[in-house]
Amino acid sequence: MIRPIDLVKGKVLILDQTALPGKKKYITISTASEMADAIKTMKIRGAPALGIAAAFGVYLSARTNRDLGNIRADMERLRSSRPTAKNISAVLNMIEKKLTKSKDPAKDILKEALKIQKDDIGKCLAIGKYGVRLIKNGFKVMTYCNAGTLATGQYGTALSPLYAAKKEGIEFEVFVHETRPYMQGSRLTAWELSEAGIKNTLITDNASAYTQIVKQIDLVIVGADRVAKNGDIANKIGTYGLAVTARYHKIPFYTAFPATTFDPECNSGNDIKIEIRPEEEIRFIKGEKNTHDRTAVFNPSFDVTPRALISGYITEYGFFRDVRKMTAFFRGKVDDRS
């Protein structure tokens, strides 16, 4: 399986996800500023992958900077590139601890970045192991945005159970939302599922509720960019509406994520900062103006799905239905890295 970011012969390469599915193009990233720009412009995206990208971004800074002040300035640039994703700040907090003690920052941060990448791949495999039990022969699974191998070190979060089910020979079908306005579902999720030989059907976002009825969807699995202590999750805009209709139709709604996405400082979804993206993303379609100049634009990148709508949480440490147990467990796991 492909990796969205990797170190090849001393160079940091990212797969340009804005070029998919038409072109499989890798970009060489040479500086922390270039990495921050790649994150901000969605060339690389997905909470776990962003954490890995941030780590490599700091390595690139340390490779050319001896001044810790300059390195920390680059870290803040990376931190602010996508503020909703918890993994970026979690990774930067870990690296800050290494930085203050390091005699060779570039060497030590590279070692840490490679470890973060390797650990994330292991976490994704574990998420698949715990999530695959939810998928039975003949199931129709609905997902949203892209929480697959393109959004992580490899294998994905929400899609990892699907890859595990495919490996076990389970027959199932995936219904993929196109995910406006960046089309991560149609461009990325449908692409990687098709590449893996998994049967999938693309639907428009506004066909979601109707599809749940007429196609008799069995379950929904989505990723998460930040998880609050009370179990609320922030994920791609549209996730909340999907959860509402799934609850109405009595379809189980699950979220899959690694522990690094859990935020022990965030009490509820009300505390999550929601990224508002440029209006041009929905004012134009393929370079053509889509609306009147006087029409205002509101373009939030994420929304918050309340815990009450979530049937369970799939993590690398197991499957949780009880939020209090998950929170207590995660607090112990994340204290060392926060």
JOSUL-V232778 format. One record per residue. RES is the residue in one letter. NEAR is the number of other C-alpha atoms within 10 Angstrom. Layout:
res->RES near->NEAR
res->RES near->NEAR
This chain:
res->M near->10
res->I near->12
res->R near->17
res->P near->25
res->I near->27
res->D near->19
res->L near->14
res->V near->9
res->K near->7
res->G near->7
res->K near->13
res->V near->21
res->L near->21
res->I near->21
res->L near->21
res->D near->20
res->Q near->23
res->T near->20
res->A near->14
res->L near->16
res->P near->15
res->G near->9
res->K near->11
res->K near->11
res->K near->14
res->Y near->16
res->I near->14
res->T near->16
res->I near->21
res->S near->18
res->T near->20
res->A near->26
res->S near->19
res->E near->15
res->M near->29
res->A near->26
res->D near->17
res->A near->21
res->I near->21
res->K near->17
res->T near->15
res->M near->17
res->K near->19
res->I near->25
res->R near->26
res->G near->28
res->A near->28
res->P near->34
res->A near->27
res->L near->32
res->G near->30
res->I near->27
res->A near->34
res->A near->30
res->A near->29
res->F near->30
res->G near->30
res->V near->28
res->Y near->27
res->L near->25
res->S near->25
res->A near->26
res->R near->18
res->T near->14
res->N near->14
res->R near->13
res->D near->10
res->L near->14
res->G near->10
res->N near->14
res->I near->24
res->R near->17
res->A near->14
res->D near->22
res->M near->26
res->E near->14
res->R near->18
res->L near->29
res->R near->23
res->S near->15
res->S near->23
res->R near->24
res->P near->17
res->T near->22
res->A near->29
res->K near->24
res->N near->27
res->I near->27
res->S near->25
res->A near->20
res->V near->24
res->L near->25
res->N near->16
res->M near->15
res->I near->22
res->E near->16
res->K near->11
res->K near->15
res->L near->20
res->T near->10
res->K near->10
res->S near->13
res->K near->10
res->D near->12
res->P near->23
res->A near->20
res->K near->13
res->D near->17
res->I near->25
res->L near->20
res->K near->14
res->E near->20
res->A near->23
res->L near->16
res->K near->14
res->I near->20
res->Q near->23
res->K near->14
res->D near->13
res->D near->25
res->I near->21
res->G near->16
res->K near->25
res->C near->28
res->L near->21
res->A near->22
res->I near->29
res->G near->26
res->K near->21
res->Y near->19
res->G near->28
res->V near->21
res->R near->12
res->L near->15
res->I near->19
res->K near->14
res->N near->11
res->G near->11
res->F near->17
res->K near->20
res->V near->21
res->M near->24
res->T near->24
res->Y near->27
res->C near->29
res->N near->31
res->A near->31
res->G near->26
res->T near->28
res->L near->25
res->A near->28
res->T near->29
res->G near->30
res->Q near->25
res->Y near->28
res->G near->31
res->T near->38
res->A near->31
res->L near->29
res->S near->26
res->P near->28
res->L near->28
res->Y near->24
res->A near->22
res->A near->23
res->K near->17
res->K near->9
res->E near->10
res->G near->10
res->I near->17
res->E near->15
res->F near->18
res->E near->18
res->V near->23
res->F near->23
res->V near->25
res->H near->26
res->E near->23
res->T near->23
res->R near->19
res->P near->14
res->Y near->15
res->M near->17
res->Q near->24
res->G near->25
res->S near->24
res->R near->20
res->L near->24
res->T near->30
res->A near->25
res->W near->16
res->E near->21
res->L near->20
res->S near->13
res->E near->10
res->A near->12
res->G near->10
res->I near->18
res->K near->14
res->N near->19
res->T near->15
res->L near->14
res->I near->16
res->T near->15
res->D near->18
res->N near->15
res->A near->10
res->S near->19
res->A near->16
res->Y near->11
res->T near->15
res->Q near->23
res->I near->12
res->V near->8
res->K near->10
res->Q near->14
res->I near->21
res->D near->19
res->L near->21
res->V near->24
res->I near->25
res->V near->26
res->G near->31
res->A near->28
res->D near->23
res->R near->26
res->V near->31
res->A near->24
res->K near->22
res->N near->18
res->G near->25
res->D near->24
res->I near->28
res->A near->29
res->N near->27
res->K near->23
res->I near->21
res->G near->21
res->T near->22
res->Y near->19
res->G near->17
res->L near->24
res->A near->24
res->V near->19
res->T near->17
res->A near->24
res->R near->16
res->Y near->11
res->H near->14
res->K near->13
res->I near->19
res->P near->18
res->F near->23
res->Y near->23
res->T near->22
res->A near->28
res->F near->26
res->P near->24
res->A near->19
res->T near->25
res->T near->27
res->F near->26
res->D near->23
res->P near->20
res->E near->11
res->C near->16
res->N near->15
res->S near->19
res->G near->22
res->N near->13
res->D near->10
res->I near->23
res->K near->14
res->I near->20
res->E near->16
res->I near->14
res->R near->16
res->P near->13
res->E near->13
res->E near->13
res->E near->15
res->I near->17
res->R near->19
res->F near->13
res->I near->12
res->K near->7
res->G near->9
res->E near->8
res->K near->12
res->N near->12
res->T near->13
res->H near->8
res->D near->9
res->R near->6
res->T near->7
res->A near->9
res->V near->14
res->F near->10
res->N near->16
res->P near->15
res->S near->20
res->F near->24
res->D near->20
res->V near->24
res->T near->24
res->P near->19
res->R near->18
res->A near->12
res->L near->20
res->I near->22
res->S near->18
res->G near->19
res->Y near->23
res->I near->27
res->T near->25
res->E near->21
res->Y near->16
res->G near->13
res->F near->18
res->F near->15
res->R near->13
res->D near->12
res->V near->17
res->R near->13
res->K near->10
res->M near->20
res->T near->20
res->A near->12
res->F near->13
res->F near->18
res->R near->17
res->G near->10
res->K near->15
res->V near->16
res->D near->9
res->D near->8
res->R near->13
res->S near->16
